[in-house]
Each structure stands twice: as C-alpha cells, then as structure tokens.
Amino acid sequence: MEREVEEEEEEMFVPPLNFAMVDHGIYRSGFPEQSNFSFLQTFGLRSIIYLCPEPYPDANTEFLKSNGIQLFHLGIEGHKSSCIQEPFVNIPEDTIREALKVVLDVRNHPLLIHCKRGKHRTGCVVGCLRKLQRWCLSSVFDEYQRFAAAKARVSDQRFMEKFDVSSLKHSLTSFSCPKR
C-alpha cells in the first residue's frame, strides 16, 4: 500500500515530440500536450514561440499563465508537401526574422520554439539561427533532416540556404555566437 502511494506521488516527466536543446536556454519541440507540462516546468521557461496559426488551446494558455510564460504567437501556415506543390511553398521571411529577434533577446530565455510536430516551421527557425551562428550549410541541413526525417522538404532547405542573416547580426548576443 505504501509503495502505491509513493508511485502515485512520483511525477512523470514526458518530453514533447521532437524535444531537444538548441543552445543554452533555447529549446525546440513539437506541440506540448498536458502530459508534457511537468517536464517543461523543469526548465523555468520565460517564453514560448508558437509557429502555428491556430489559437493556443485553453489548457496550454492556462499552463502559460500559471507559470508566468510569455507567448509569442507567430503563425505560419503549414503546408502538406506534394511533388507538384512543394517547390512553391511560401515561407514568410518576415515571420522567421521576427522569431529570430525573439530568440536572440536573452531576456526571453529560457524559451521553447514549437510548431505542430517540431519539424518544418521549427526547423526553419532553428536552421536560420544556425546560419547566424555561422554553422556550415551541410551541418544546418543535417540537423534539419534529423528532425524532419522522411518529411524533409527541399523548399525548407532552399529557404534556409537563401535566408539573409545580415540584418540580424546587430542583434547577436553572447549565447554561442562567435563575434567578429
């Protein structure tokens, strides 16, 4: 009986789908479910960047309020890829740039970047951050493909390759970004 009580008191820490540390104070994942809240609390998050256009669910909004977490809702439409449609997917550069400005502001750390599955939209934001950190393009693509797996999109990789980070270099902070 005593053992059953102990087991009930033990909290389960379940990470969201595709959860990973990006850098000190920066995390990425798929959409957090209620079962992930205890896990996320351990990071003391200050901010969440939500990259889907849909409204944040009530349970998630309540989690944010009760933990003092600020939500940056930067909705990017998801795109189902197909052989015909995929090359014409439009990734909003301004929204990616806005997300990066939030990421680069250490006052928002620790923060979580997420979309639905933590693959494409999140992958583009993280890939562009890696370019800002002067990662070589093959490493940026390797990381993107680790999360997107069989769903990797050439259009996302082309976007990251062409994304111009020069306007963000003035926003660089000391979190793992080499300085010139």
Long-range contacts (C-beta under 8 A, 24 or more apart in sequence): 11-38, 12-38, 13-38, 13-39, 13-42, 14-38, 14-39, 15-39, 16-40, 16-114, 16-118, 17-117, 17-118, 18-117, 18-118, 18-119, 18-122, 18-147, 19-118, 20-147, 22-113, 22-126, 22-129, 23-129, 23-133, 23-175, 23-176, 24-109, 24-175, 24-176, 25-106, 25-109, 25-110, 25-111, 25-175, 26-103, 26-109, 26-110, 26-111, 26-113, 26-129, 26-175, 27-110, 27-111, 27-112, 27-113, 28-112, 28-113, 28-114, 28-118, 28-122, 28-126, 28-147, 29-112, 29-113, 29-114, 29-118, 29-122, 30-114, 30-115, 30-116, 30-117, 30-118, 30-119, 30-122, 31-114, 31-115, 31-116, 31-117, 31-118, 32-60, 32-63, 32-112, 32-114, 34-59, 34-63, 37-63, 40-112, 41-67, 43-110, 43-112, 44-110, 45-69, 45-110, 45-111, 45-112, 46-70, 46-107, 46-108, 46-109, 46-110, 46-111, 47-71, 47-72, 47-102, 47-108, 47-109, 47-110, 47-111, 47-112, 48-72, 48-111, 48-112, 48-113, 48-114, 49-74, 49-99, 49-102, 49-103, 49-111, 49-112, 49-113, 49-114, 49-125, 50-74, 50-75, 50-114, 50-115, 51-75, 51-76, 51-99, 51-113, 51-114, 51-115, 51-121, 51-122, 51-125, 52-76, 52-78, 52-115, 52-116, 52-121, 53-77, 70-108, 72-99, 72-102, 72-108, 74-98, 74-99, 74-102, 76-115, 76-121, 78-115, 78-116, 78-120, 78-121, 79-120, 81-151, 81-153, 81-155, 86-153, 86-154, 86-155, 87-154, 87-155, 88-155, 89-153, 89-155, 89-156, 91-124, 91-155, 91-156, 91-159, 93-159, 93-163, 96-124, 96-125, 96-128, 96-159, 96-163, 97-167, 97-168, 99-125, 100-125, 100-128, 100-129, 100-132, 100-168, 100-171, 101-168, 101-171, 103-129, 104-132, 104-168, 104-171, 104-172, 104-173, 105-171, 105-173, 106-173, 106-175, 109-175, 118-147, 119-147, 119-148, 119-149, 119-151, 120-148, 120-151, 120-153, 120-156, 122-147, 123-147, 123-148, 123-156, 124-156, 124-159, 124-160, 127-156, 127-157, 127-160, 127-163, 128-160, 128-163, 128-165, 131-160, 131-163, 131-165, 132-165, 132-168, 132-169, 132-172, 132-177, 133-176, 133-177, 133-178, 134-177, 134-178, 137-161
